Amino acid sequence: MKYRSRSDITTMILESARGGATKTKIMYKAYLSYAQVVEYLAFLQEGELLACEEGTQLYRPTEKGLKFLHVSQELNEMMAVTNSKYYLNV
C-alpha cells in the first residue's frame, strides 16, 4: 500500500463510519492497526469530526465531519482533472 497522508486516513475513517461503524469495522475498512485506530478516533472526536453513540458504541461523522468529507471529495476530483490534463500533455 502506498503512503497515505493524515487527511487520506481521516477521509477513509469518516467514509467507513458514514452509516455508523464499530471501532473494529473502521479498523478493517481503513486498513489501520488497533493502536492507529484508537489514536485517530481520539483525534477526530477531539476535532468534532466524529462522534460515538453512548449505548451502541457506533461511530458516526458529525456535521463538521460530513463537510470535511465533501471538501475532500471535491479536492480529489480537482486533482484527478489536473492529473489527467498533465498526462495528456506529456
Buried (B, 14 or more C-beta within 10 A) or exposed (E): EEEBEEEBBBBBBBBBBEEEBBBEBBBEBBEBEEEBBEEBBEBBBEEEBBBBEEEEEBBBBBEBBBEBBEEBEEEEEEEEEEEEEEEEEE
